[in-house]
Amino acid sequence: MALAAALVFAGAAGLAPAQERAAAGDPRAGRRLAGGQCAACHGNDGIAVLPEAPNLAGQKAGYTAAQLRHYRSGERKHEQMTVVSQGLSDQQIADLAAWYEAIQVEATVPGR
């Protein structure tokens, strides 16, 4: 039933079958890609190693994918991210987003 609902949603959103598959992403493929391109700033585990780079661990895949597409299109500007995202396919973006979402992050609220 969940698959049928997902297909209806994807159809309503106007996604073609290839886009539906790409939207899912493969965390293992994303992990391999992140280790090569993203780790220098965002860390191997999605915890940034540079103070100006955001942590990506635990970030929702839809948000991460949207931001990478915005950098790639020029809608969002950042010199380094624009250069990096230019070489990414839609599938690679989905894979990276799936990888970062798959990393579990634990938060501790102060005073509790």
N, C-alpha and C positions, 0 to 999 in steps of 0.2 A: 504494500500500500504506500509506503514511504517513497519508493521508486516512482510509482505513478504520480504522486504529488510533486516530486522533484521534476519529472518530465513535463508536467502541466505548467509548473512555475517557469521552467526554462523556456518552454514554448511561448508562454505569455510574455516573457522578457525578450523574445525575439532572437534567442540564441540558436545558431545552427548546430547540428550534431557535433561537428568538430570543436566548436566553441564550448559546448557542454562538457566534452571530455577534458579540454584544456582548463576549464574553470575548476575542475576537481583538483588538479595538481598531484604530483607524486612527491611526498616528503623526502624519500630516499634520494631521488634525483635532485631535489632542491638542496639537500645537505651537501651533495658532491659539488654542486655549482657554488653554493655559498662559501665552501671551504676555499675555493679558488678565487672568487671575485669579491666577496663581501667581508670576509674575515678580517682583513687588514684594518677596517674601521669598526665593523659591527661585531667582531669577535667570532670565534668558531662556534660558540653556543648562543649567539644572538645577544650577548651582553657586551655592549660597546667597549672598545679599548681606547678610543679617543674621546676626550671630554665633550666635544661638539657633535659627536655622532649619537643618534638615539639607539636605545636598546630595542631590538626587534623580537626577542624571545617572548612567546606568548601572544604576540600581536595577531589580531583577527586576520585571516587570509584575505578576505574581501578588501579590507583597508589597505593592507600591504600591496596587493595587486593593483588596486586603483592608483596608489601613489606612484608605483613604478611606471604604470602606463602614462600618468600625468607628466612624469619626468621625461619619458621617452618622447612624448608628443610636444614637449616644450610648454605645456600648460602650467607646469610647476617648474620653477627655476632653481637649480643648484648646479654649479659648474661640474663637479665631479660626478654627481648622480646622473646628470644628463648624459655625460660621456658613457658611463657604465650601462645605463638603461638602453642606450641606442643599439647596443649589440644583443639585446635580449629578445627572444621570440615570445609570443603570447604563452606558449607552453612553458618556457623557462620561467616566466614571471609567475605563472600559476604554481610551478614546482617550488620556487623560492618561498612564495606565500604560504604554501602548505607546510613547508619545513619549519618556518618560524612559528606558525600557529601550533605545530605539534610539540614544540618545546613547552614543557609545563613550568610555570612560574608560581612561586608561593609568595604571598604578600603578608606582611605583618603590620597591622594597624597600631600606631603608637598609643600607649595608654590602655591597652586591653590585656 
